Amino acid sequence: MDKIFKALNDPTRRAILDALRKQDGQNLTEIESGLTMTRFGVMKHLRVLEDANLIVTRNVGRFKYAYLNALPLQDVMDRWVAPFLQPQARALSALKSKLERETNMGKPDFMMQTFIRCTQDALWSALTEADEMARYHFACNVVQGNPAVGEATAFILPNGDAMLRQVTTALDPKSRIAMTFEPLFMGPDAPASHMVYLIEPQGETCKLTIEHYDLAPGQEGFAEGWARLAASLKSYLETGTALKAAM
């Protein structure tokens, strides 16, 4: 917590976070262009932000991209602010992540990361068993089809409408799932995109990374949906209680 407050106690670092909030996934040159300081100075500020986990980075080719990681800020909100606010006033933060292993999909449009106190087996089951997904999904109470390469998984809203369809394109047991992302709630002609789950056990917790690729204009709001899903999944695995949205 001290590192977060220290990182935020500087106008330049706050400006960097604001810049990433407006356009996520920027490299050093892009961040530097919006600031009046040396490249070395910008690098020092980025190291402080990364040390506080307020940004996460991803190397793609010869470039290193920085992404806003809102989870620590959400933790601050939960601990210091949320008790004094009405639930409906709480901000929903996108969860961003740092990925150490390269994929062949190029630069993600955004990344999210959360740490869940659970076993690797429990998290894998929650991401690959339809009945489990239905229990914690924030909007859908029915999920049809366990993820398997070439197979479709459908997410059904309480009114019976299909919200989302995903086809699994790659699956590495207990570590990685790649899927298409077809947002049926936006209409039958909405462009499809791609997403990836990555699981990394870390002692008593598992780090879950969510990446989303090939977003079309107007689909930036998907980050809020991922934040809701990640929060509900974390609560479900740690407490047994999902965070379902009021319908």
C-alpha positions as CSV (number, residue, x, y, z in Angstrom):
1,M,0.0,0.0,0.0
2,D,2.8,2.4,0.8
3,K,4.3,1.9,-2.7
4,I,1.0,2.8,-4.2
5,F,0.7,6.1,-2.3
6,K,4.3,6.9,-3.0
7,A,3.8,6.3,-6.7
8,L,0.7,8.4,-6.8
9,N,2.4,11.3,-4.9
10,D,3.9,12.7,-8.1
11,P,2.2,14.7,-10.9
12,T,4.3,13.2,-13.6
13,R,3.4,9.6,-12.6
14,R,-0.2,10.6,-12.3
15,A,0.0,12.1,-15.8
16,I,1.5,8.8,-17.1
17,L,-1.4,6.8,-15.6
18,D,-3.9,9.3,-17.1
19,A,-2.2,8.8,-20.5
20,L,-2.5,5.1,-20.3
21,R,-6.1,5.4,-19.2
22,K,-6.9,7.3,-22.4
23,Q,-4.7,5.0,-24.6
24,D,-3.6,1.8,-23.1
25,G,-0.6,-0.2,-24.3
26,Q,1.9,2.6,-25.0
27,N,5.6,2.2,-25.5
28,L,8.3,4.4,-24.0
29,T,8.5,6.7,-27.0
30,E,4.8,7.3,-27.0
31,I,4.7,8.0,-23.3
32,E,7.7,10.3,-23.5
33,S,6.1,12.4,-26.3
34,G,3.5,13.6,-23.9
35,L,5.9,14.7,-21.2
36,T,8.5,17.5,-20.9
37,M,11.4,15.5,-19.5
38,T,14.3,13.3,-20.6
39,R,13.8,9.7,-21.7
40,F,15.8,8.6,-18.6
41,G,13.5,10.5,-16.3
42,V,10.4,8.9,-17.9
43,M,12.0,5.5,-17.4
44,K,12.6,6.2,-13.7
45,H,8.9,7.1,-13.3
46,L,7.8,4.0,-15.1
47,R,10.0,1.8,-12.8
48,V,8.3,3.3,-9.8
49,L,4.8,2.7,-11.2
50,E,5.7,-0.9,-12.2
51,D,7.2,-1.5,-8.7
52,A,3.9,-0.4,-7.2
53,N,2.1,-2.7,-9.7
54,L,0.2,0.3,-11.1
55,I,1.4,-0.6,-14.6
56,V,2.3,-3.9,-16.1
57,T,4.5,-4.3,-19.2
58,R,4.7,-6.6,-22.2
59,N,7.5,-7.0,-24.7
60,V,6.5,-7.4,-28.3
61,G,9.4,-7.5,-30.7
62,R,11.8,-4.7,-29.9
63,F,9.2,-2.6,-28.1
64,K,8.0,-2.7,-24.5
65,Y,4.4,-1.6,-23.9
66,A,3.0,-0.4,-20.6
67,Y,-0.6,-1.1,-19.5
68,L,-2.6,0.5,-16.7
69,N,-3.2,-2.1,-13.9
70,A,-6.2,-0.9,-12.0
71,L,-6.3,-3.7,-9.5
72,P,-4.2,-2.0,-6.8
73,L,-6.3,1.2,-7.1
74,Q,-9.4,-1.0,-6.7
75,D,-7.9,-2.4,-3.5
76,V,-7.4,1.1,-2.2
77,M,-11.0,1.9,-3.1
78,D,-12.2,-1.3,-1.4
79,R,-10.2,-0.6,1.8
80,W,-10.4,3.1,2.2
81,V,-13.3,4.5,0.1
82,A,-15.9,1.8,-0.5
83,P,-17.1,1.5,3.1
84,F,-18.2,5.2,2.9
85,L,-20.0,4.9,-0.5
86,Q,-23.2,3.3,-1.7
87,P,-22.4,0.1,-3.7
88,Q,-23.7,1.6,-6.9
89,A,-21.2,4.4,-6.7
90,R,-18.2,2.2,-6.7
91,A,-16.0,2.5,-9.7
92,L,-15.4,-0.6,-11.8
93,S,-11.7,-0.8,-12.6
94,A,-10.1,-2.8,-15.5
95,L,-7.6,-5.3,-14.3
96,K,-4.4,-5.3,-16.2
97,S,-1.6,-7.7,-16.3
98,K,2.1,-8.4,-16.9
99,L,2.8,-11.4,-19.2
100,E,6.2,-12.9,-19.3
101,R,5.7,-15.3,-22.1
102,E,5.4,-14.3,-25.7
103,T,2.5,-15.4,-27.9
104,N,2.2,-15.2,-31.7
105,M,-0.9,-12.9,-31.5
106,G,1.1,-9.6,-31.4
107,K,0.2,-6.7,-29.2
108,P,-3.0,-7.1,-27.1
109,D,-5.5,-4.3,-27.1
110,F,-5.6,-4.6,-23.3
111,M,-4.5,-6.9,-20.6
112,M,-5.9,-7.7,-17.1
113,Q,-4.4,-9.4,-14.2
114,T,-5.6,-10.7,-10.8
115,F,-4.2,-12.9,-8.1
116,I,-6.6,-15.5,-6.7
117,R,-6.1,-17.5,-3.5
118,C,-6.8,-21.0,-4.9
119,T,-5.2,-24.0,-6.4
120,Q,-4.2,-24.3,-10.0
121,D,-6.7,-27.1,-10.4
122,A,-9.6,-25.1,-8.9
123,L,-8.9,-22.1,-11.3
124,W,-8.6,-24.4,-14.3
125,S,-11.9,-26.1,-13.4
126,A,-13.6,-22.7,-13.1
127,L,-12.4,-21.7,-16.5
128,T,-13.1,-24.9,-18.3
129,E,-16.3,-26.4,-16.8
130,A,-19.6,-24.9,-18.1
131,D,-21.5,-25.5,-14.8
132,E,-18.7,-23.7,-12.9
133,M,-18.7,-20.8,-15.3
134,A,-22.4,-20.4,-14.9
135,R,-22.1,-20.1,-11.1
136,Y,-19.8,-17.1,-11.2
137,H,-20.5,-15.3,-14.5
138,F,-21.7,-11.9,-13.6
139,A,-24.6,-11.8,-16.1
140,C,-25.3,-15.3,-17.4
141,N,-26.9,-18.2,-15.4
142,V,-26.4,-20.8,-18.1
143,V,-23.3,-21.8,-19.9
144,Q,-23.4,-24.5,-22.6
145,G,-20.3,-26.4,-23.7
146,N,-17.0,-27.0,-21.9
147,P,-14.0,-25.4,-23.7
148,A,-12.3,-27.9,-26.0
149,V,-10.3,-27.1,-29.1
150,G,-12.7,-26.5,-32.0
151,E,-15.8,-26.6,-29.8
152,A,-18.1,-23.7,-29.0
153,T,-19.1,-22.4,-25.6
154,A,-22.3,-20.3,-25.3
155,F,-23.2,-17.9,-22.4
156,I,-27.0,-17.5,-21.9
157,L,-28.7,-14.6,-20.2
158,P,-31.5,-15.2,-17.7
159,N,-34.1,-14.2,-20.4
160,G,-32.8,-17.0,-22.6
161,D,-30.9,-14.8,-25.0
162,A,-27.3,-15.7,-26.0
163,M,-24.9,-13.1,-24.7
164,L,-21.6,-14.5,-25.9
165,R,-20.2,-17.3,-28.1
166,Q,-16.6,-18.5,-27.9
167,V,-14.8,-21.2,-29.9
168,T,-11.6,-22.6,-28.3
169,T,-8.7,-22.3,-30.6
170,A,-5.9,-23.6,-28.3
171,L,-5.7,-25.2,-24.9
172,D,-2.6,-26.0,-22.8
173,P,-3.9,-27.9,-19.7
174,K,-3.9,-25.9,-16.6
175,S,-1.9,-23.0,-18.1
176,R,-3.4,-21.4,-21.2
177,I,-6.8,-21.1,-23.1
178,A,-7.2,-19.2,-26.4
179,M,-10.7,-18.5,-27.7
180,T,-12.6,-16.4,-30.1
181,F,-14.9,-13.8,-28.6
182,E,-18.2,-13.3,-30.4
183,P,-20.3,-10.6,-28.6
184,L,-23.9,-11.6,-29.6
185,F,-25.3,-9.0,-27.3
186,M,-24.2,-6.4,-29.8
187,G,-26.1,-8.1,-32.6
188,P,-25.4,-10.9,-35.1
189,D,-23.0,-8.7,-37.2
190,A,-20.8,-7.6,-34.4
191,P,-17.1,-8.2,-35.2
192,A,-15.5,-11.1,-33.4
193,S,-12.2,-10.8,-31.6
194,H,-9.8,-13.1,-29.7
195,M,-8.9,-13.6,-26.0
196,V,-6.5,-15.6,-23.9
197,Y,-6.5,-16.9,-20.3
198,L,-3.1,-17.6,-18.8
199,I,-2.6,-19.3,-15.4
200,E,0.6,-19.1,-13.4
201,P,0.6,-20.7,-9.9
202,Q,2.5,-18.6,-7.3
203,G,2.6,-20.3,-3.9
204,E,-0.8,-20.1,-2.3
205,T,-2.2,-18.0,-5.1
206,C,-2.7,-18.2,-8.9
207,K,-2.0,-15.3,-11.2
208,L,-4.7,-15.1,-13.9
209,T,-3.9,-13.0,-16.9
210,I,-6.6,-12.0,-19.4
211,E,-5.6,-10.7,-22.8
212,H,-8.0,-9.4,-25.5
213,Y,-6.9,-8.9,-29.2
214,D,-8.4,-7.5,-32.4
215,L,-11.0,-5.2,-30.8
216,A,-13.2,-3.3,-33.2
217,P,-14.0,0.4,-32.7
218,G,-16.7,0.8,-30.1
219,Q,-15.7,-2.4,-28.2
220,E,-13.4,-0.7,-25.7
221,G,-16.1,-1.1,-23.1
222,F,-15.4,-4.8,-23.0
223,A,-12.8,-4.0,-20.3
224,E,-15.6,-3.4,-17.8
225,G,-17.1,-6.7,-18.6
226,W,-13.8,-8.5,-18.0
227,A,-13.4,-6.6,-14.7
228,R,-16.8,-7.8,-13.5
229,L,-16.0,-11.3,-14.5
230,A,-12.6,-11.3,-12.9
231,A,-13.9,-9.9,-9.7
232,S,-16.8,-12.4,-9.5
233,L,-14.4,-15.3,-10.3
234,K,-12.0,-14.2,-7.6
235,S,-14.8,-13.9,-5.0
236,Y,-16.3,-17.3,-6.0
237,L,-13.1,-19.2,-5.7
238,E,-12.0,-17.4,-2.4
239,T,-15.3,-17.2,-0.6
240,G,-17.8,-19.4,-2.5
241,T,-19.9,-16.3,-3.3
242,A,-20.1,-14.9,-6.9
243,L,-20.7,-11.2,-7.6
244,K,-23.8,-11.4,-9.8
245,A,-25.1,-8.3,-11.5
246,A,-28.6,-7.1,-10.8
247,M,-30.7,-8.0,-13.8
